[in-house]
Amino acid sequence: MKFGYFDDANREYVITRPDTPLPWINYLGTDTYCALMSNTAGGYSFYRDAAHRRILRYRYNNVPSDRTGRYIYIRDNKSKDYWSASWQPVNKDLKKYKYECRHGLSYTKIKAQYAGIESNAVYFVPPGESHEIWRIKVKNNTKKPRSLSLFTYAEFCMWDAQNDATDFQYNLNIGQTIFKNNAMYHNTLYHVNKSHFAYLWSNTKVKSYDGVRQNFVGPYRGEANPIAVEKGKCSNSLAVGWAPFGGMNVNISLPPGKEKEVVFVLGYAEKMFDEELKVFEKYKSIKNVDRAFNDLAVYWNENLEKYSAETPDKAMNSMVNIWNQYQCMTTFNWSRSASYYEAGGERGMGFRDSNQDTLGFGHQIPSKVRLRLMDIAAVQFPEGRAHHGYSPLTKKGSNEGFGDDHIWLVLAVAKYIKETGDINFLNEMVPYNDGSKGKMYEHVQRAVEYSWKNTGWHGLPKAGKADWNDCLNLSGPRGMGVSVMIAQQFVMACDLMAELAQRSGRVLEVDNYKNMGKEMKNRINEKAWDGEWYVRAFDDDGNVVGSKSNEEGQLWLNTQSWAIMSGVAEGERARMCMDSVKKFLATKYGIKLFHPAYTKYHPELGYVSVFPKGLKENAAIFCHTNPWAMIAEAMNARGERAFEYYKAVLPSATNEIADIHWTEPYVYSQMIAGPDHKDFGQAKNSWLTGTAAWNFVAASQYILGIRPEYDGLVVDPCIPAKWKGFTVKRVFRGSTYRITVKNPEGVTKGVVKMTVDGKEVPGNMAPVFKDKKVHDVEVLMGAVK
């Protein structure tokens, strides 16, 4: 069952009915201001930090769902009938109410028709600004003049999201609003800190207002039937305690066939009666609203023009060219801190998460990646381990003890340098969490050395609280539990460090890293090979996890894919372990984490066995891990299988089965219920997931095979045999590469010829150009002798 379609020409997903299985959302904002926006105008806004700069309130896991939001009510003053410009929260009969929502790149448009009135609302955040614009056009499609009233619904949060939802004896007594300059100001605690406030302003004369929620909504009522809208006017109330609110009423008269445009601006500022006044003055002119929206289009054009592909698969094109890159930007900006599944609490920016997010973003704005890597490294301990996350406001670290966090920094730094050629980044001085400083090279060096020294059973790296799988908890009283996945990551990190040392002039350290990597590789192959696959871990008592000898949880995906990615598995073992994945783990909706699922609680393994079978870490399809299998099969030269796995979790490929999949068909989700669960195929936790970055890496760098390296762009596709070719435009270090790949022999892998600007070059690497010009690369695939 479909609820919409892709409009790739406009880079929009069009939702044709509002009653989607779950709220299908968008993220407005490209920098410090973020607005989560559902297809029915639900959601909330914050500035920089969803935990401590929450602007709008949102009630999670609520009935009715997706409340509250940024609502605009339309009232017919003659009939006294009223409705929402976004269907919710009034929820008119869909036989009479016509609806369309277009989610675009950092904007959302909602079109509605009811009772002869057409409304077109556009919501967006101008680039670089700390406010959002609600622009609504209302048109009279009848032959009679209409008298209408518009009302806004903006429920202000008391800034601290956790306190706002819990400490009512306190926060119900601090709320304050004032009405001035045709705007409702939320100034709770401004007299104390003088540091921040919010506002809701209109370019049209406000006839009445309510700064207190109770006065606008009325007793024992809700968003669906507020008393102010029912009566046709607000009570001009202001908050001194209770719930601060942005309810404003403007009146419009429309002759037959005419339309009226009204602008509302919700924003954040830090100096009252100064910053916001410039915003008000600016948007008195509709032309400036037009310019701001155009600036947003220019911003995304510039970013998406840096990578585009044309392949024989339409669904892949939609994702690779638009939605996957867009989601990568969103995860880069907000890590896992604020979504419809993460309530925007103290989690902040993840160390492991943010390192991985840079992998899908480096080609767009490499300068931001550089700064982010410095922020991440600054919450590393001097000995090499790292905090698990940090606050986007204070940049201070939080939580610690995970066995893998620090290793991800090595991968992210190496990938950044390959993308940019910025080898001097390794000499950048970056603080540790205690205030001491070291070069970036020392940060990644200490990360590797920490795992080399911090070992448990069989000389493998200790898992700590957990590795990538947060719910596989092996750190018991002995502190000896180890992760084979971290060991494999360590091998990759050593290879990367050896190359970084070589290229940065630290040649005396190269052999040391090679030897460490070789030794760890030997330990893994000696102690962790189970005959047909690699085991997953050894618990605190030294018992194996992920072996044929286990009753449950015998085969795990991650240690098979990472065995190939790290170079631990070669030849027959590389094929054998991935054949086991195909046989036991692959399903029509993606590859599940392990098999078989746990049916009873295993305290020695932690939370992994808490979940019902087929959900989350207990044998669900974790979409984050699927691209690792795609990469592994591409490295195994099995293009059919790599692409099969890619299509299985591709969101755009689920558009026809949205009633099964549930989450948005234009972005990746964290997980899909596995075959052991009754809701097999149903997804959860969309948007903010490492799935986005890794799928873009798998698609662009391993299936299409265009990979940045230190000395140029490698073109090494691994595609379905039926593909006759594809094209890619790729900006690399300032120059544009127009790459044409031809596959006349129908092979899945193998490059037999490459020409650059008409001249044949050896191998399959296009060289680095510093001229910022366009260069044509032609690649001929064929059987390599």
C-alpha positions in Angstrom: 0.0 0.0 0.0 1.4 3.4 -1.0 1.0 6.7 0.9 3.0 8.8 -1.6 5.6 9.0 -4.3 9.0 10.4 -5.2 9.2 13.6 -7.2 12.9 13.5 -8.1 12.7 16.5 -10.4 11.8 18.7 -7.5 13.8 16.6 -4.9 10.6 16.1 -2.9 8.7 13.1 -1.5 5.0 13.7 -1.9 2.6 12.3 0.7 -0.9 12.0 -0.7 -2.8 11.1 2.4 -2.1 12.3 6.0 -2.9 9.0 7.9 0.5 7.4 7.4 1.3 4.4 9.5 3.6 6.6 11.6 4.4 10.3 11.4 6.6 10.7 8.4 8.9 13.6 9.2 11.5 16.0 7.9 14.3 18.0 9.5 14.3 21.7 8.9 17.5 23.6 9.5 21.0 23.1 8.2 23.2 24.3 11.0 22.5 25.3 14.6 18.7 25.6 14.5 16.6 22.4 14.1 12.9 21.8 13.6 11.5 18.3 13.4 8.4 18.5 11.2 5.9 15.8 10.5 3.6 15.4 7.5 0.8 16.8 9.7 2.9 19.7 11.2 3.7 17.8 14.4 7.2 18.1 16.0 9.4 20.5 17.9 12.3 22.9 17.5 15.5 23.5 19.4 18.7 25.6 19.1 22.0 23.6 19.1 21.0 21.3 22.0 17.7 19.5 22.2 18.2 18.9 25.9 18.8 22.4 27.1 17.6 24.7 24.3 14.3 23.2 23.5 12.0 25.8 22.0 8.8 23.8 21.4 7.3 21.1 23.6 6.6 17.6 22.3 4.8 14.7 24.0 6.5 11.4 23.1 4.6 8.1 23.0 1.4 10.1 23.4 -2.3 9.4 22.5 -3.2 10.9 20.1 0.1 10.5 18.5 2.4 13.3 17.1 1.4 16.1 19.4 2.1 18.9 19.7 3.4 20.9 16.8 3.4 24.1 14.8 -0.3 24.3 13.9 -2.3 26.9 12.0 -6.0 26.8 12.3 -8.4 28.3 9.7 -11.8 29.4 10.9 -14.8 30.5 8.8 -16.2 33.4 10.8 -19.7 33.0 9.3 -20.2 29.3 9.7 -17.9 29.1 12.7 -16.5 25.9 11.3 -12.7 25.5 11.6 -10.0 23.1 10.5 -6.2 22.7 10.4 -4.0 23.7 7.5 -2.1 20.4 8.2 -5.1 18.1 8.8 -3.9 17.4 12.4 -4.9 18.3 15.0 -8.6 18.9 14.0 -8.6 15.9 11.7 -11.5 16.7 9.4 -13.2 13.9 7.4 -10.8 13.0 4.5 -13.8 12.7 2.2 -14.2 16.4 2.5 -10.7 17.5 3.3 -8.1 17.3 0.5 -4.4 17.0 1.5 -0.9 16.9 0.1 2.4 17.2 1.9 5.7 17.7 0.1 8.9 17.0 2.1 11.8 18.7 0.5 15.4 19.5 1.4 15.1 21.3 4.7 11.5 22.4 4.0 8.0 21.1 4.1 4.9 22.2 2.1 1.4 21.2 3.1 -1.5 21.9 0.8 -5.1 21.5 1.9 -8.6 22.2 0.6 -11.7 22.4 2.7 -15.0 24.2 2.5 -14.0 26.0 -0.7 -10.8 27.4 0.9 -7.4 26.3 -0.3 -4.3 26.7 1.8 -0.6 26.3 1.0 1.7 26.3 3.9 5.5 26.3 3.6 7.8 25.7 6.6 11.5 26.2 6.4 14.7 27.4 8.2 16.8 29.9 6.2 20.5 28.8 6.0 22.6 30.1 8.9 19.6 31.6 10.8 18.1 30.7 14.2 14.5 30.9 13.2 11.9 29.1 11.2 9.4 30.6 8.8 5.7 29.5 8.5 4.4 31.0 5.3 0.8 30.3 4.4 -1.3 31.4 1.4 -5.0 31.1 1.8 -7.3 31.3 -1.3 -11.0 31.6 -1.7 -12.1 29.2 -4.4 -15.8 30.0 -4.0 -18.0 32.7 -5.6 -18.7 34.4 -2.3 -16.6 36.7 -0.1 -15.2 34.9 2.9 -14.3 36.2 6.4 -11.6 34.0 7.9 -9.4 33.9 11.0 -6.0 32.2 11.4 -4.8 31.0 14.7 -1.4 29.7 15.7 -0.5 26.9 18.1 3.0 27.0 19.5 3.5 25.4 22.9 6.8 26.7 24.4 9.1 24.3 26.2 10.8 25.6 29.4 14.2 25.1 27.7 15.3 22.1 29.7 13.4 19.3 28.1 13.8 16.8 30.9 12.8 19.2 33.6 9.9 20.4 31.4 8.5 16.9 31.3 8.9 16.0 35.0 9.5 18.7 37.5 6.0 20.4 37.5 6.2 21.8 41.1 8.9 23.9 39.7 8.3 24.6 36.1 4.6 25.4 36.4 5.7 28.4 38.4 8.4 29.9 36.2 6.8 30.3 32.8 6.5 33.8 31.4 5.4 35.5 28.2 5.0 39.1 27.0 3.3 40.4 23.9 5.2 43.3 22.1 6.1 44.2 18.6 3.3 42.1 17.2 5.1 39.1 18.7 4.6 36.7 21.6 7.9 36.5 23.5 8.7 33.4 25.6 11.0 35.0 28.2 11.0 32.3 30.9 14.2 32.8 33.1 15.5 35.6 30.8 15.6 37.9 33.8 17.9 35.4 35.5 20.4 34.4 32.7 19.9 37.2 30.1 21.1 34.6 27.6 18.2 33.3 25.5 14.5 33.7 24.7 12.1 32.6 21.9 9.4 34.4 20.0 6.5 34.0 17.6 5.9 36.9 15.2 3.6 37.7 12.3 3.9 40.1 9.5 0.1 40.7 9.7 -1.6 42.6 12.5 -2.4 40.4 15.4 -6.0 40.9 16.5 -5.9 38.9 19.7 -3.4 36.5 21.5 -2.9 34.0 24.3 0.4 33.6 26.1 -1.0 30.9 28.4 -2.0 27.5 27.0 -4.9 27.0 29.3 -6.6 30.1 28.1 -6.2 29.2 24.4 -7.2 25.5 24.7 -9.8 25.8 27.5 -10.5 23.4 30.3 -10.8 19.7 29.4 -10.1 20.4 25.8 -7.1 19.7 23.5 -5.4 20.7 20.3 -8.4 19.4 18.3 -10.9 21.8 19.8 -9.3 24.8 21.4 -11.8 27.3 22.9 -10.1 30.3 21.4 -10.6 29.0 17.9 -14.1 27.9 18.6 -15.0 31.4 19.9 -13.1 33.2 17.1 -10.8 35.2 19.4 -8.1 34.8 22.0 -8.3 36.3 25.5 -5.1 38.4 25.4 -3.7 36.4 28.3 0.0 36.3 29.3 1.9 33.7 31.3 3.1 34.3 34.8 3.5 30.7 35.7 1.6 27.8 34.1 2.3 26.9 30.4 3.8 29.6 28.2 2.2 29.6 24.8 2.2 31.3 21.4 -1.4 31.6 20.3 -2.0 34.5 17.9 -5.1 35.4 15.8 -5.1 37.3 12.6 -8.1 38.0 10.5 -8.3 38.1 6.7 -11.1 38.9 4.2 -11.1 37.2 0.8 -13.1 38.2 -2.2 -14.0 35.4 -4.6 -11.0 33.9 -6.3 -8.5 36.0 -4.3 -5.7 34.9 -1.9 -3.9 36.3 1.1 -0.5 35.5 2.3 0.5 35.6 6.0 4.0 34.9 7.5 4.7 33.7 11.0 8.3 33.4 12.3 9.2 31.2 15.3 12.7 31.9 16.5 15.5 31.9 19.1 17.6 34.9 20.1 19.9 35.9 22.9 19.6 39.7 23.1 16.1 40.9 23.6 14.6 43.8 21.7 17.7 43.7 19.4 18.3 40.6 17.3 14.7 39.7 16.8 13.7 43.2 15.7 16.0 42.9 12.7 14.2 39.6 11.9 10.8 41.2 12.1 11.8 44.1 9.9 13.4 41.8 7.3 10.3 39.6 6.9 7.8 42.5 6.7 8.8 42.2 3.0 7.5 39.0 1.2 10.4 39.4 -1.2 12.8 38.7 1.7 10.9 35.5 2.5 11.3 34.5 -1.2 15.0 35.3 -1.0 15.4 33.2 2.2 13.7 30.2 0.5 15.8 30.6 -2.6 19.0 30.7 -0.4 17.9 27.3 0.9 17.6 25.9 -2.6 21.0 27.3 -3.6 22.5 25.7 -0.4 21.3 22.3 -1.3 22.1 22.6 -5.0 25.7 23.4 -4.2 25.9 20.4 -1.8 24.2 17.8 -4.0 26.0 18.8 -7.1 29.2 17.4 -5.6 28.0 13.8 -6.1 25.4 12.4 -8.5 24.9 9.1 -10.2 22.8 7.8 -13.0 22.3 4.0 -12.8 19.9 1.5 -14.4 18.1 1.4 -11.0 15.6 4.2 -10.4 15.2 3.5 -6.7 18.9 3.7 -6.2 19.2 7.0 -8.1 16.5 8.6 -5.8 18.4 7.6 -2.7 22.0 8.1 -3.8 21.4 11.5 -5.5 19.0 13.0 -3.0 17.7 11.3 0.1 20.7 9.3 1.3 23.0 12.4 1.1 20.3 14.5 2.7 20.0 12.0 5.6 23.7 11.9 6.0 23.8 15.7 6.5 21.0 15.4 9.1 22.8 12.7 11.1 26.0 14.7 10.9 24.3 17.7 12.4 22.4 16.0 15.2 24.1 12.6 15.7 21.4 10.5 17.6 20.3 13.4 19.9 16.8 14.3 18.7 14.4 12.3 16.6 10.9 10.8 17.0 12.5 7.9 18.8 15.2 9.8 20.8 13.5 12.3 23.0 16.4 14.8 22.8 17.7 14.3 26.4 21.2 14.1 27.7 22.5 11.7 25.0 24.0 14.6 22.9 26.5 13.8 20.2 27.9 10.3 20.1 31.6 9.6 19.8 31.2 6.4 17.9 28.2 7.7 16.0 29.7 11.0 14.9 32.9 9.4 13.7 30.8 7.1 11.4 28.5 10.0 10.3 31.5 11.8 8.8 32.0 9.0 6.4 28.9 9.9 4.4 29.5 13.6 4.5 33.1 14.4 3.8 32.6 15.2 0.1 29.9 17.8 0.8 31.5 20.1 3.4 34.9 18.8 4.3 35.7 21.8 6.5 32.8 20.9 8.8 34.1 17.4 9.0 37.5 18.7 10.1 36.0 20.7 12.9 33.8 17.8 14.0 36.7 15.5 14.2 38.5 18.0 16.4 35.4 18.2 18.7 35.3 14.4 18.9 39.0 14.0 19.6 38.7 16.6 22.4 36.6 14.2 24.5 39.3 11.5 24.3 41.2 10.5 27.5 45.0 11.0 27.4 45.5 7.3 27.5 43.6 6.8 24.2 40.1 5.7 25.3 37.2 8.0 24.9 33.9 9.3 26.3 30.9 7.8 24.6 29.3 11.2 23.9 29.5 14.9 24.5 27.2 17.9 24.8 26.8 20.0 21.7 26.6 23.1 24.0 29.5 22.6 26.4 31.6 20.1 24.3 32.1 18.2 27.5 32.2 14.4 27.4 29.8 12.0 29.1 29.7 8.3 29.7 32.6 6.1 29.1 33.9 2.5 29.2 32.9 1.2 25.7 35.6 -0.9 24.0 35.3 0.4 20.5 34.7 4.2 20.6 38.3 5.3 20.3 39.0 3.0 17.3 36.4 4.7 15.2 38.4 7.9 15.3 41.3 6.3 13.3 38.9 5.3 10.5 37.3 8.7 10.4 40.5 10.7 10.4 42.0 8.5 7.7 38.9 8.8 5.5 38.9 12.6 5.9 42.5 12.8 4.8 41.9 10.6 1.8 39.0 12.8 0.8 40.8 16.1 1.2 44.5 15.4 1.0 44.9 17.4 4.2 47.8 15.3 5.6 48.8 18.3 7.8 45.6 17.7 9.8 47.7 15.1 11.7 49.8 17.9 13.1 46.8 19.9 14.4 47.0 20.4 18.2 43.8 19.1 19.8 43.0 19.0 23.5 42.3 15.8 25.5 39.4 15.8 28.0 41.8 16.8 30.9 42.9 20.0 29.1 46.3 18.6 27.9 47.0 18.7 24.2 48.4 16.5 21.5 48.6 16.4 17.8 45.8 14.7 16.0 48.3 12.0 15.0 48.9 11.4 18.7 45.2 11.1 19.3 44.7 8.3 16.8 48.1 6.7 17.8 47.0 6.5 21.4 43.6 5.0 20.4 45.4 2.1 18.7 47.9 1.7 21.5 45.1 1.6 24.1 43.4 -1.3 22.4 46.7 -3.1 22.0 47.4 -3.0 25.7 43.8 -3.4 26.9 43.3 -7.1 26.1 41.5 -10.0 27.7 40.9 -13.6 26.7 43.2 -14.8 23.9 45.0 -11.5 23.6 41.9 -9.9 22.0 40.7 -6.3 22.9 38.4 -6.0 25.8 34.8 -5.2 25.0 34.2 -3.0 28.0 30.6 -2.1 28.5 30.0 -3.0 24.9 31.3 -2.7 21.4 29.2 -1.5 18.4 26.4 -3.6 19.7 25.4 -1.6 22.8 23.4 -4.5 24.1 26.1 -7.2 24.0 27.5 -6.5 27.5 30.4 -8.7 28.3 32.2 -6.8 31.1 31.6 -9.0 34.1 33.5 -9.0 37.5 36.7 -10.3 35.9 36.8 -7.6 33.3 38.0 -10.1 30.7 35.2 -10.2 28.1 36.5 -9.6 24.6 35.1 -8.6 21.3 36.2 -10.2 18.0 34.7 -7.3 16.1 36.9 -4.8 18.0 39.9 -7.0 17.2 39.0 -6.9 13.5 38.6 -3.1 13.7 42.0 -3.0 15.4 43.5 -4.8 12.4 42.0 -2.2 10.0 43.1 0.6 12.3 46.7 -0.7 12.2 46.7 -0.8 8.4 45.4 2.8 8.4 48.0 4.0 10.9 50.8 2.4 9.0 49.8 4.4 5.9 49.3 7.6 7.9 52.7 7.2 9.5 54.3 6.6 6.1 52.6 9.6 4.4 53.2 12.0 7.3 57.0 11.2 7.5 56.9 9.0 10.6 58.5 6.2 8.7 60.1 4.6 11.8 56.6 3.8 13.1 55.3 2.0 10.0 56.6 -1.5 10.8 55.3 -1.3 14.3 51.7 -0.8 13.2 52.1 -3.5 10.5 53.4 -6.0 13.1 50.7 -5.2 15.6 48.0 -5.7 12.9 49.6 -8.9 11.7 49.8 -10.3 15.3 46.1 -9.5 16.0 45.1 -11.0 12.7 46.9 -14.2 13.6 45.2 -14.3 17.1 41.8 -13.9 15.5 42.3 -16.6 12.9 43.7 -19.0 15.5 41.2 -18.4 18.3 38.0 -17.0 16.6 37.5 -19.2 13.5 34.7 -21.6 14.1 35.0 -23.8 11.0 32.5 -21.9 8.7 32.5 -18.4 10.3 34.1 -16.2 12.9 32.8 -16.2 16.4 31.4 -13.0 17.9 33.1 -12.7 21.3 34.3 -14.4 24.5 32.4 -13.6 27.6 33.8 -12.7 31.0 34.4 -16.4 31.9 36.0 -17.1 28.5 33.0 -18.8 27.0 32.5 -18.4 23.3 29.7 -16.3 21.8 28.6 -16.9 18.3 29.7 -20.5 17.7 28.1 -23.8 16.6 28.6 -25.0 20.1 26.1 -22.4 21.4 22.5 -23.3 21.7 21.3 -19.8 20.5 23.1 -16.9 18.9 25.4 -19.2 16.9 26.2 -17.0 13.9 26.6 -13.2 14.0 26.8 -10.9 11.0 29.3 -8.3 12.2 32.3 -10.5 12.6 31.8 -12.0 9.1 31.6 -8.6 7.3 34.4 -7.0 9.3 36.6 -10.0 8.7 36.6 -9.2 5.0 36.6 -5.4 5.5 39.7 -5.6 7.8 41.6 -8.1 5.7 41.5 -10.7 8.5 39.7 -13.2 6.3 41.2 -14.0 2.9 40.5 -16.5 0.1 38.3 -19.4 1.0 37.5 -18.2 4.5 36.3 -14.8 3.1 33.9 -16.6 0.8 32.9 -19.3 3.4 31.9 -16.9 6.2 29.8 -14.7 3.9 28.2 -17.8 2.4 27.1 -18.6 6.0 25.6 -15.1 6.2 23.6 -15.8 3.0 22.4 -19.2 4.2 21.4 -18.3 7.8 21.0 -14.5 8.1 19.7 -13.1 4.8 16.0 -12.4 4.5 13.8 -10.6 2.0 13.8 -7.4 4.2 17.5 -7.5 5.0 20.2 -9.4 6.9 19.4 -10.0 10.6 22.1 -9.5 13.3 22.5 -13.2 14.3 20.8 -16.6 14.3 19.1 -18.1 16.0 17.4 -15.5 18.3 17.6 -15.7 22.0 14.5 -17.2 23.6 15.7 -16.9 27.2 17.6 -14.4 29.3 21.4 -14.7 29.4 22.8 -12.4 32.1 26.4 -13.0 31.0 25.5 -11.4 27.6 23.5 -8.4 28.9 20.7 -6.6 27.3 20.8 -8.5 23.9 18.6 -11.2 25.3 16.2 -8.8 27.0 14.3 -7.9 23.8 11.7 -10.2 22.3 13.1 -12.3 19.5 13.3 -10.4 16.3 13.4 -7.0 17.8 16.3 -4.6 18.2 19.6 -6.4 19.1 17.9 -9.8 19.5 18.1 -11.0 15.9 16.4 -8.0 14.2 17.5 -6.7 10.9 19.8 -3.9 12.0 20.0 -1.8 8.9 23.3 -0.2 10.1 25.1 -3.5 9.8 23.7 -4.4 6.3 26.0 -2.1 4.3 29.0 -3.8 5.9 27.8 -7.1 4.3 27.4 -5.2 1.0 31.0 -3.9 1.2 32.3 -7.4 2.1 30.6 -9.0 -0.9 31.8 -6.2 -3.2 35.3 -6.9 -1.9 34.6 -10.6 -2.5 33.7 -9.6 -6.1 30.2 -10.8 -5.8 28.2 -7.9 -7.4 24.8 -9.7 -7.6 24.8 -10.4 -3.9 26.1 -7.0 -2.9 23.3 -5.3 -4.8 20.7 -7.8 -3.6 21.6 -6.8 0.0 21.5 -3.1 -1.0 18.0 -3.3 -2.4 16.7 -5.3 0.5 17.0 -2.4 2.9 16.7 0.4 0.4 13.9 2.7 1.7 12.7 3.8 -1.7 12.2 0.1 -2.6 9.6 -0.1 0.3 7.4 2.6 -1.1 4.8 0.0 -2.4 4.7 -1.8 1.0 4.5 1.2 3.3 1.7 -0.5 5.3 4.3 -3.2 6.2 7.4 -1.1 6.5 5.7 1.8 8.4 8.5 4.3 8.6 9.4 6.8 5.9 10.2 5.3 2.5 12.7 8.2 1.8 15.1 7.6 4.7 16.8 4.7 6.4 15.7 3.3 9.7 17.8 1.8 12.4 16.1 -1.6 12.5 13.5 -3.8 10.9 11.7 -6.5 12.7 13.2 -9.9 11.9 11.6 -13.1 10.7 11.3 -14.3 14.3 8.8 -11.5 15.1 5.1 -11.4 14.2 5.7 -7.9 12.5 8.4 -9.1 10.2 9.4 -6.2 7.9 8.2 -3.4 10.2 10.8 -0.7 10.7 11.5 1.5 13.7 13.8 4.4 14.6 14.2 6.3 11.3 16.4 9.2 10.4 19.2 9.5 13.0 21.1 6.3 12.4 24.6 5.3 11.2 22.7 3.3 8.5 22.6 6.5 6.4 26.4 7.1 6.2 27.4 3.4 5.8 24.8 2.8 3.0 26.1 5.8 1.1 29.6 4.5 1.5 28.5 1.0 0.4 26.6 2.3 -2.6 29.0 5.0 -3.8 32.4 3.6 -2.9 31.9 -0.2 -3.3 29.0 -1.0 -5.5 29.6 2.0 -7.9 33.1 1.7 -6.7 34.3 5.3 -6.8 36.6 5.6 -3.8 38.8 8.5 -2.6 42.4 7.5 -1.9 45.5 9.5 -1.0 46.7 9.7 -4.6 43.4 9.9 -6.5 40.0 8.5 -7.2 39.8 4.7 -7.5 37.1 3.4 -9.8 36.4 -0.3 -9.0 32.7 -1.1 -9.5 31.1 -4.3 -8.3 27.7 -4.3 -10.0 25.0 -6.6 -11.3 26.0 -8.3 -14.5 23.0 -7.1 -16.4 24.0 -3.5 -15.9 25.6 -2.1 -19.1 27.1 0.8 -17.3 26.4 3.9 -15.3 27.7 7.5 -14.9 28.8 9.5 -11.9 29.7 13.1 -11.4 32.0 13.5 -8.4 33.8 16.6 -7.0 37.1 15.6 -5.5 39.5 18.1 -4.0 38.0 20.9 -5.9 37.9 19.4 -9.4 34.9 17.7 -11.0 35.3 14.1 -12.4 32.7 13.0 -14.9 32.9 9.3 -14.8 31.4 6.9 -17.4 31.6 3.2 -16.7 30.8 0.7 -19.5 30.2 -3.0 -19.0 29.9 -4.6 -22.5 30.8 -8.1 -21.3 28.3 -8.2 -18.4 30.9 -8.8 -15.7 30.2 -7.9 -12.0 33.8 -6.7 -11.3 37.0 -5.9 -13.1 38.4 -2.8 -14.8 40.4 -3.5 -18.0 40.9 0.1 -19.2 40.7 3.7 -17.9 41.2 6.9 -19.8 41.3 10.3 -18.3 40.6 13.3 -20.6 41.1 10.9 -23.5 44.5 9.5 -22.4 44.8 6.0 -21.1 46.2 5.7 -17.6 47.5 2.5 -15.9 45.4 0.8 -13.4 42.0 2.2 -12.2 42.9 5.4 -10.3 42.2 8.8 -11.7 44.9 11.2 -10.6 44.4 14.2 -8.3 43.9 17.5 -10.2 44.4 20.9 -8.6 43.1 23.0 -11.5 39.4 23.0 -10.3 38.3 22.1 -13.8 36.1 19.3 -15.3 37.8 16.1 -16.2 36.3 13.1 -18.1 37.0 9.6 -17.0 36.0 6.6 -19.0 36.2 3.1 -17.5 35.8 -0.1 -19.3 34.9 -3.2 -17.3 35.7 -6.7 -18.4 37.3 -9.9 -17.3 40.7 -9.3 -15.8 43.2 -11.8 -17.0 
